[in-house]
Amino acid sequence: MPAHQRAIAAHAQALDADAEALTGCAARLHALAARLRSDTATPPWLFDTLNAHITACVVASADLAEVATRLHVYADLLAEEER
């Protein structure tokens, strides 16, 4: 496997890991929001903030996953060209 193809595949794998990390982050924020809903001391504005961060994590995760998929496809195409 040529060095540039290995580099592209490595970037794709890193982006896959980042997408998974953001998915986990969104899940943890969602669980936190659920726990805080029953706490009367929680300020109401916190839920808007948590929801905004959850949404940002979900969107970023999807974007990173899409880019990773495209890089995997590109690395595969380079491999085919090398044959």
Phi and psi restraints in degrees (range 20) as a CNS / XPLOR table:
assign (resid 1 and name C) (resid 2 and name N)
       (resid 2 and name CA) (resid 2 and name C) 1.0 -63.4 20.0 2
assign (resid 2 and name N) (resid 2 and name CA)
       (resid 2 and name C) (resid 3 and name N) 1.0 155.5 20.0 2
assign (resid 2 and name C) (resid 3 and name N)
       (resid 3 and name CA) (resid 3 and name C) 1.0 -59.0 20.0 2
assign (resid 3 and name N) (resid 3 and name CA)
       (resid 3 and name C) (resid 4 and name N) 1.0 -40.9 20.0 2
assign (resid 3 and name C) (resid 4 and name N)
       (resid 4 and name CA) (resid 4 and name C) 1.0 -67.3 20.0 2
assign (resid 4 and name N) (resid 4 and name CA)
       (resid 4 and name C) (resid 5 and name N) 1.0 -34.7 20.0 2
assign (resid 4 and name C) (resid 5 and name N)
       (resid 5 and name CA) (resid 5 and name C) 1.0 -68.8 20.0 2
assign (resid 5 and name N) (resid 5 and name CA)
       (resid 5 and name C) (resid 6 and name N) 1.0 -40.9 20.0 2
assign (resid 5 and name C) (resid 6 and name N)
       (resid 6 and name CA) (resid 6 and name C) 1.0 -61.6 20.0 2
assign (resid 6 and name N) (resid 6 and name CA)
       (resid 6 and name C) (resid 7 and name N) 1.0 -40.3 20.0 2
assign (resid 6 and name C) (resid 7 and name N)
       (resid 7 and name CA) (resid 7 and name C) 1.0 -64.6 20.0 2
assign (resid 7 and name N) (resid 7 and name CA)
       (resid 7 and name C) (resid 8 and name N) 1.0 -42.1 20.0 2
assign (resid 7 and name C) (resid 8 and name N)
       (resid 8 and name CA) (resid 8 and name C) 1.0 -65.2 20.0 2
assign (resid 8 and name N) (resid 8 and name CA)
       (resid 8 and name C) (resid 9 and name N) 1.0 -43.9 20.0 2
assign (resid 8 and name C) (resid 9 and name N)
       (resid 9 and name CA) (resid 9 and name C) 1.0 -63.3 20.0 2
assign (resid 9 and name N) (resid 9 and name CA)
       (resid 9 and name C) (resid 10 and name N) 1.0 -38.7 20.0 2
assign (resid 9 and name C) (resid 10 and name N)
       (resid 10 and name CA) (resid 10 and name C) 1.0 -65.5 20.0 2
assign (resid 10 and name N) (resid 10 and name CA)
       (resid 10 and name C) (resid 11 and name N) 1.0 -40.2 20.0 2
assign (resid 10 and name C) (resid 11 and name N)
       (resid 11 and name CA) (resid 11 and name C) 1.0 -62.9 20.0 2
assign (resid 11 and name N) (resid 11 and name CA)
       (resid 11 and name C) (resid 12 and name N) 1.0 -41.6 20.0 2
assign (resid 11 and name C) (resid 12 and name N)
       (resid 12 and name CA) (resid 12 and name C) 1.0 -62.2 20.0 2
assign (resid 12 and name N) (resid 12 and name CA)
       (resid 12 and name C) (resid 13 and name N) 1.0 -42.2 20.0 2
assign (resid 12 and name C) (resid 13 and name N)
       (resid 13 and name CA) (resid 13 and name C) 1.0 -65.5 20.0 2
assign (resid 13 and name N) (resid 13 and name CA)
       (resid 13 and name C) (resid 14 and name N) 1.0 -38.7 20.0 2
assign (resid 13 and name C) (resid 14 and name N)
       (resid 14 and name CA) (resid 14 and name C) 1.0 -64.5 20.0 2
assign (resid 14 and name N) (resid 14 and name CA)
       (resid 14 and name C) (resid 15 and name N) 1.0 -40.7 20.0 2
assign (resid 14 and name C) (resid 15 and name N)
       (resid 15 and name CA) (resid 15 and name C) 1.0 -67.2 20.0 2
assign (resid 15 and name N) (resid 15 and name CA)
       (resid 15 and name C) (resid 16 and name N) 1.0 -37.0 20.0 2
assign (resid 15 and name C) (resid 16 and name N)
       (resid 16 and name CA) (resid 16 and name C) 1.0 -59.5 20.0 2
assign (resid 16 and name N) (resid 16 and name CA)
       (resid 16 and name C) (resid 17 and name N) 1.0 -44.5 20.0 2
assign (resid 16 and name C) (resid 17 and name N)
       (resid 17 and name CA) (resid 17 and name C) 1.0 -64.8 20.0 2
assign (resid 17 and name N) (resid 17 and name CA)
       (resid 17 and name C) (resid 18 and name N) 1.0 -40.6 20.0 2
assign (resid 17 and name C) (resid 18 and name N)
       (resid 18 and name CA) (resid 18 and name C) 1.0 -64.6 20.0 2
assign (resid 18 and name N) (resid 18 and name CA)
       (resid 18 and name C) (resid 19 and name N) 1.0 -39.8 20.0 2
assign (resid 18 and name C) (resid 19 and name N)
       (resid 19 and name CA) (resid 19 and name C) 1.0 -62.5 20.0 2
assign (resid 19 and name N) (resid 19 and name CA)
       (resid 19 and name C) (resid 20 and name N) 1.0 -42.2 20.0 2
assign (resid 19 and name C) (resid 20 and name N)
       (resid 20 and name CA) (resid 20 and name C) 1.0 -64.3 20.0 2
assign (resid 20 and name N) (resid 20 and name CA)
       (resid 20 and name C) (resid 21 and name N) 1.0 -39.9 20.0 2
assign (resid 20 and name C) (resid 21 and name N)
       (resid 21 and name CA) (resid 21 and name C) 1.0 -62.7 20.0 2
assign (resid 21 and name N) (resid 21 and name CA)
       (resid 21 and name C) (resid 22 and name N) 1.0 -40.8 20.0 2
assign (resid 21 and name C) (resid 22 and name N)
       (resid 22 and name CA) (resid 22 and name C) 1.0 -68.7 20.0 2
assign (resid 22 and name N) (resid 22 and name CA)
       (resid 22 and name C) (resid 23 and name N) 1.0 -34.8 20.0 2
assign (resid 22 and name C) (resid 23 and name N)
       (resid 23 and name CA) (resid 23 and name C) 1.0 -62.8 20.0 2
assign (resid 23 and name N) (resid 23 and name CA)
       (resid 23 and name C) (resid 24 and name N) 1.0 -42.4 20.0 2
assign (resid 23 and name C) (resid 24 and name N)
       (resid 24 and name CA) (resid 24 and name C) 1.0 -64.0 20.0 2
assign (resid 24 and name N) (resid 24 and name CA)
       (resid 24 and name C) (resid 25 and name N) 1.0 -39.8 20.0 2
assign (resid 24 and name C) (resid 25 and name N)
       (resid 25 and name CA) (resid 25 and name C) 1.0 -61.6 20.0 2
assign (resid 25 and name N) (resid 25 and name CA)
       (resid 25 and name C) (resid 26 and name N) 1.0 -44.6 20.0 2
assign (resid 25 and name C) (resid 26 and name N)
       (resid 26 and name CA) (resid 26 and name C) 1.0 -61.2 20.0 2
assign (resid 26 and name N) (resid 26 and name CA)
       (resid 26 and name C) (resid 27 and name N) 1.0 -40.8 20.0 2
assign (resid 26 and name C) (resid 27 and name N)
       (resid 27 and name CA) (resid 27 and name C) 1.0 -64.3 20.0 2
assign (resid 27 and name N) (resid 27 and name CA)
       (resid 27 and name C) (resid 28 and name N) 1.0 -42.0 20.0 2
assign (resid 27 and name C) (resid 28 and name N)
       (resid 28 and name CA) (resid 28 and name C) 1.0 -66.5 20.0 2
assign (resid 28 and name N) (resid 28 and name CA)
       (resid 28 and name C) (resid 29 and name N) 1.0 -40.1 20.0 2
assign (resid 28 and name C) (resid 29 and name N)
       (resid 29 and name CA) (resid 29 and name C) 1.0 -64.8 20.0 2
assign (resid 29 and name N) (resid 29 and name CA)
       (resid 29 and name C) (resid 30 and name N) 1.0 -39.0 20.0 2
assign (resid 29 and name C) (resid 30 and name N)
       (resid 30 and name CA) (resid 30 and name C) 1.0 -63.9 20.0 2
assign (resid 30 and name N) (resid 30 and name CA)
       (resid 30 and name C) (resid 31 and name N) 1.0 -42.8 20.0 2
assign (resid 30 and name C) (resid 31 and name N)
       (resid 31 and name CA) (resid 31 and name C) 1.0 -64.4 20.0 2
assign (resid 31 and name N) (resid 31 and name CA)
       (resid 31 and name C) (resid 32 and name N) 1.0 -40.0 20.0 2
assign (resid 31 and name C) (resid 32 and name N)
       (resid 32 and name CA) (resid 32 and name C) 1.0 -61.9 20.0 2
assign (resid 32 and name N) (resid 32 and name CA)
       (resid 32 and name C) (resid 33 and name N) 1.0 -45.9 20.0 2
assign (resid 32 and name C) (resid 33 and name N)
       (resid 33 and name CA) (resid 33 and name C) 1.0 -60.4 20.0 2
assign (resid 33 and name N) (resid 33 and name CA)
       (resid 33 and name C) (resid 34 and name N) 1.0 -40.9 20.0 2
assign (resid 33 and name C) (resid 34 and name N)
       (resid 34 and name CA) (resid 34 and name C) 1.0 -63.7 20.0 2
assign (resid 34 and name N) (resid 34 and name CA)
       (resid 34 and name C) (resid 35 and name N) 1.0 -41.2 20.0 2
assign (resid 34 and name C) (resid 35 and name N)
       (resid 35 and name CA) (resid 35 and name C) 1.0 -66.7 20.0 2
assign (resid 35 and name N) (resid 35 and name CA)
       (resid 35 and name C) (resid 36 and name N) 1.0 -38.2 20.0 2
assign (resid 35 and name C) (resid 36 and name N)
       (resid 36 and name CA) (resid 36 and name C) 1.0 -76.1 20.0 2
assign (resid 36 and name N) (resid 36 and name CA)
       (resid 36 and name C) (resid 37 and name N) 1.0 -19.0 20.0 2
assign (resid 36 and name C) (resid 37 and name N)
       (resid 37 and name CA) (resid 37 and name C) 1.0 -59.2 20.0 2
assign (resid 37 and name N) (resid 37 and name CA)
       (resid 37 and name C) (resid 38 and name N) 1.0 -31.4 20.0 2
assign (resid 37 and name C) (resid 38 and name N)
       (resid 38 and name CA) (resid 38 and name C) 1.0 -88.1 20.0 2
assign (resid 38 and name N) (resid 38 and name CA)
       (resid 38 and name C) (resid 39 and name N) 1.0 -3.0 20.0 2
assign (resid 38 and name C) (resid 39 and name N)
       (resid 39 and name CA) (resid 39 and name C) 1.0 -95.1 20.0 2
assign (resid 39 and name N) (resid 39 and name CA)
       (resid 39 and name C) (resid 40 and name N) 1.0 115.2 20.0 2
assign (resid 39 and name C) (resid 40 and name N)
       (resid 40 and name CA) (resid 40 and name C) 1.0 -68.4 20.0 2
assign (resid 40 and name N) (resid 40 and name CA)
       (resid 40 and name C) (resid 41 and name N) 1.0 -15.8 20.0 2
assign (resid 40 and name C) (resid 41 and name N)
       (resid 41 and name CA) (resid 41 and name C) 1.0 -82.1 20.0 2
assign (resid 41 and name N) (resid 41 and name CA)
       (resid 41 and name C) (resid 42 and name N) 1.0 -8.6 20.0 2
assign (resid 41 and name C) (resid 42 and name N)
       (resid 42 and name CA) (resid 42 and name C) 1.0 -73.5 20.0 2
assign (resid 42 and name N) (resid 42 and name CA)
       (resid 42 and name C) (resid 43 and name N) 1.0 125.9 20.0 2
assign (resid 42 and name C) (resid 43 and name N)
       (resid 43 and name CA) (resid 43 and name C) 1.0 -68.3 20.0 2
assign (resid 43 and name N) (resid 43 and name CA)
       (resid 43 and name C) (resid 44 and name N) 1.0 141.6 20.0 2
assign (resid 43 and name C) (resid 44 and name N)
       (resid 44 and name CA) (resid 44 and name C) 1.0 -61.7 20.0 2
assign (resid 44 and name N) (resid 44 and name CA)
       (resid 44 and name C) (resid 45 and name N) 1.0 -31.6 20.0 2
assign (resid 44 and name C) (resid 45 and name N)
       (resid 45 and name CA) (resid 45 and name C) 1.0 -67.1 20.0 2
assign (resid 45 and name N) (resid 45 and name CA)
       (resid 45 and name C) (resid 46 and name N) 1.0 -19.7 20.0 2
assign (resid 45 and name C) (resid 46 and name N)
       (resid 46 and name CA) (resid 46 and name C) 1.0 -62.3 20.0 2
assign (resid 46 and name N) (resid 46 and name CA)
       (resid 46 and name C) (resid 47 and name N) 1.0 -34.5 20.0 2
assign (resid 46 and name C) (resid 47 and name N)
       (resid 47 and name CA) (resid 47 and name C) 1.0 -68.7 20.0 2
assign (resid 47 and name N) (resid 47 and name CA)
       (resid 47 and name C) (resid 48 and name N) 1.0 -36.8 20.0 2
assign (resid 47 and name C) (resid 48 and name N)
       (resid 48 and name CA) (resid 48 and name C) 1.0 -62.8 20.0 2
assign (resid 48 and name N) (resid 48 and name CA)
       (resid 48 and name C) (resid 49 and name N) 1.0 -41.2 20.0 2
assign (resid 48 and name C) (resid 49 and name N)
       (resid 49 and name CA) (resid 49 and name C) 1.0 -65.7 20.0 2
assign (resid 49 and name N) (resid 49 and name CA)
       (resid 49 and name C) (resid 50 and name N) 1.0 -46.2 20.0 2
assign (resid 49 and name C) (resid 50 and name N)
       (resid 50 and name CA) (resid 50 and name C) 1.0 -61.2 20.0 2
assign (resid 50 and name N) (resid 50 and name CA)
       (resid 50 and name C) (resid 51 and name N) 1.0 -44.1 20.0 2
assign (resid 50 and name C) (resid 51 and name N)
       (resid 51 and name CA) (resid 51 and name C) 1.0 -62.4 20.0 2
assign (resid 51 and name N) (resid 51 and name CA)
       (resid 51 and name C) (resid 52 and name N) 1.0 -37.7 20.0 2
assign (resid 51 and name C) (resid 52 and name N)
       (resid 52 and name CA) (resid 52 and name C) 1.0 -64.4 20.0 2
assign (resid 52 and name N) (resid 52 and name CA)
       (resid 52 and name C) (resid 53 and name N) 1.0 -41.5 20.0 2
assign (resid 52 and name C) (resid 53 and name N)
       (resid 53 and name CA) (resid 53 and name C) 1.0 -70.5 20.0 2
assign (resid 53 and name N) (resid 53 and name CA)
       (resid 53 and name C) (resid 54 and name N) 1.0 -37.5 20.0 2
assign (resid 53 and name C) (resid 54 and name N)
       (resid 54 and name CA) (resid 54 and name C) 1.0 -61.4 20.0 2
assign (resid 54 and name N) (resid 54 and name CA)
       (resid 54 and name C) (resid 55 and name N) 1.0 -46.8 20.0 2
assign (resid 54 and name C) (resid 55 and name N)
       (resid 55 and name CA) (resid 55 and name C) 1.0 -61.3 20.0 2
assign (resid 55 and name N) (resid 55 and name CA)
       (resid 55 and name C) (resid 56 and name N) 1.0 -43.6 20.0 2
assign (resid 55 and name C) (resid 56 and name N)
       (resid 56 and name CA) (resid 56 and name C) 1.0 -61.5 20.0 2
assign (resid 56 and name N) (resid 56 and name CA)
       (resid 56 and name C) (resid 57 and name N) 1.0 -41.9 20.0 2
assign (resid 56 and name C) (resid 57 and name N)
       (resid 57 and name CA) (resid 57 and name C) 1.0 -63.5 20.0 2
assign (resid 57 and name N) (resid 57 and name CA)
       (resid 57 and name C) (resid 58 and name N) 1.0 -44.0 20.0 2
assign (resid 57 and name C) (resid 58 and name N)
       (resid 58 and name CA) (resid 58 and name C) 1.0 -64.5 20.0 2
assign (resid 58 and name N) (resid 58 and name CA)
       (resid 58 and name C) (resid 59 and name N) 1.0 -45.1 20.0 2
assign (resid 58 and name C) (resid 59 and name N)
       (resid 59 and name CA) (resid 59 and name C) 1.0 -64.9 20.0 2
assign (resid 59 and name N) (resid 59 and name CA)
       (resid 59 and name C) (resid 60 and name N) 1.0 -46.4 20.0 2
assign (resid 59 and name C) (resid 60 and name N)
       (resid 60 and name CA) (resid 60 and name C) 1.0 -63.5 20.0 2
assign (resid 60 and name N) (resid 60 and name CA)
       (resid 60 and name C) (resid 61 and name N) 1.0 -39.8 20.0 2
assign (resid 60 and name C) (resid 61 and name N)
       (resid 61 and name CA) (resid 61 and name C) 1.0 -60.4 20.0 2
assign (resid 61 and name N) (resid 61 and name CA)
       (resid 61 and name C) (resid 62 and name N) 1.0 -45.5 20.0 2
assign (resid 61 and name C) (resid 62 and name N)
       (resid 62 and name CA) (resid 62 and name C) 1.0 -63.4 20.0 2
assign (resid 62 and name N) (resid 62 and name CA)
       (resid 62 and name C) (resid 63 and name N) 1.0 -41.7 20.0 2
assign (resid 62 and name C) (resid 63 and name N)
       (resid 63 and name CA) (resid 63 and name C) 1.0 -62.6 20.0 2
assign (resid 63 and name N) (resid 63 and name CA)
       (resid 63 and name C) (resid 64 and name N) 1.0 -46.0 20.0 2
assign (resid 63 and name C) (resid 64 and name N)
       (resid 64 and name CA) (resid 64 and name C) 1.0 -64.8 20.0 2
assign (resid 64 and name N) (resid 64 and name CA)
       (resid 64 and name C) (resid 65 and name N) 1.0 -40.0 20.0 2
assign (resid 64 and name C) (resid 65 and name N)
       (resid 65 and name CA) (resid 65 and name C) 1.0 -62.7 20.0 2
assign (resid 65 and name N) (resid 65 and name CA)
       (resid 65 and name C) (resid 66 and name N) 1.0 -39.6 20.0 2
assign (resid 65 and name C) (resid 66 and name N)
       (resid 66 and name CA) (resid 66 and name C) 1.0 -65.1 20.0 2
assign (resid 66 and name N) (resid 66 and name CA)
       (resid 66 and name C) (resid 67 and name N) 1.0 -44.5 20.0 2
assign (resid 66 and name C) (resid 67 and name N)
       (resid 67 and name CA) (resid 67 and name C) 1.0 -64.2 20.0 2
assign (resid 67 and name N) (resid 67 and name CA)
       (resid 67 and name C) (resid 68 and name N) 1.0 -41.7 20.0 2
assign (resid 67 and name C) (resid 68 and name N)
       (resid 68 and name CA) (resid 68 and name C) 1.0 -59.7 20.0 2
assign (resid 68 and name N) (resid 68 and name CA)
       (resid 68 and name C) (resid 69 and name N) 1.0 -43.7 20.0 2
assign (resid 68 and name C) (resid 69 and name N)
       (resid 69 and name CA) (resid 69 and name C) 1.0 -60.5 20.0 2
assign (resid 69 and name N) (resid 69 and name CA)
       (resid 69 and name C) (resid 70 and name N) 1.0 -44.4 20.0 2
assign (resid 69 and name C) (resid 70 and name N)
       (resid 70 and name CA) (resid 70 and name C) 1.0 -64.1 20.0 2
assign (resid 70 and name N) (resid 70 and name CA)
       (resid 70 and name C) (resid 71 and name N) 1.0 -38.2 20.0 2
assign (resid 70 and name C) (resid 71 and name N)
       (resid 71 and name CA) (resid 71 and name C) 1.0 -68.9 20.0 2
assign (resid 71 and name N) (resid 71 and name CA)
       (resid 71 and name C) (resid 72 and name N) 1.0 -37.2 20.0 2
assign (resid 71 and name C) (resid 72 and name N)
       (resid 72 and name CA) (resid 72 and name C) 1.0 -60.9 20.0 2
assign (resid 72 and name N) (resid 72 and name CA)
       (resid 72 and name C) (resid 73 and name N) 1.0 -44.1 20.0 2
assign (resid 72 and name C) (resid 73 and name N)
       (resid 73 and name CA) (resid 73 and name C) 1.0 -62.4 20.0 2
assign (resid 73 and name N) (resid 73 and name CA)
       (resid 73 and name C) (resid 74 and name N) 1.0 -43.8 20.0 2
assign (resid 73 and name C) (resid 74 and name N)
       (resid 74 and name CA) (resid 74 and name C) 1.0 -62.4 20.0 2
assign (resid 74 and name N) (resid 74 and name CA)
       (resid 74 and name C) (resid 75 and name N) 1.0 -44.3 20.0 2
assign (resid 74 and name C) (resid 75 and name N)
       (resid 75 and name CA) (resid 75 and name C) 1.0 -61.2 20.0 2
assign (resid 75 and name N) (resid 75 and name CA)
       (resid 75 and name C) (resid 76 and name N) 1.0 -39.3 20.0 2
assign (resid 75 and name C) (resid 76 and name N)
       (resid 76 and name CA) (resid 76 and name C) 1.0 -65.3 20.0 2
assign (resid 76 and name N) (resid 76 and name CA)
       (resid 76 and name C) (resid 77 and name N) 1.0 -40.5 20.0 2
assign (resid 76 and name C) (resid 77 and name N)
       (resid 77 and name CA) (resid 77 and name C) 1.0 -63.0 20.0 2
assign (resid 77 and name N) (resid 77 and name CA)
       (resid 77 and name C) (resid 78 and name N) 1.0 -41.2 20.0 2
assign (resid 77 and name C) (resid 78 and name N)
       (resid 78 and name CA) (resid 78 and name C) 1.0 -62.1 20.0 2
assign (resid 78 and name N) (resid 78 and name CA)
       (resid 78 and name C) (resid 79 and name N) 1.0 -37.9 20.0 2
assign (resid 78 and name C) (resid 79 and name N)
       (resid 79 and name CA) (resid 79 and name C) 1.0 -64.2 20.0 2
assign (resid 79 and name N) (resid 79 and name CA)
       (resid 79 and name C) (resid 80 and name N) 1.0 -40.3 20.0 2
assign (resid 79 and name C) (resid 80 and name N)
       (resid 80 and name CA) (resid 80 and name C) 1.0 -65.6 20.0 2
assign (resid 80 and name N) (resid 80 and name CA)
       (resid 80 and name C) (resid 81 and name N) 1.0 -37.9 20.0 2
assign (resid 80 and name C) (resid 81 and name N)
       (resid 81 and name CA) (resid 81 and name C) 1.0 -66.6 20.0 2
assign (resid 81 and name N) (resid 81 and name CA)
       (resid 81 and name C) (resid 82 and name N) 1.0 -30.6 20.0 2
assign (resid 81 and name C) (resid 82 and name N)
       (resid 82 and name CA) (resid 82 and name C) 1.0 -72.2 20.0 2
assign (resid 82 and name N) (resid 82 and name CA)
       (resid 82 and name C) (resid 83 and name N) 1.0 -22.2 20.0 2
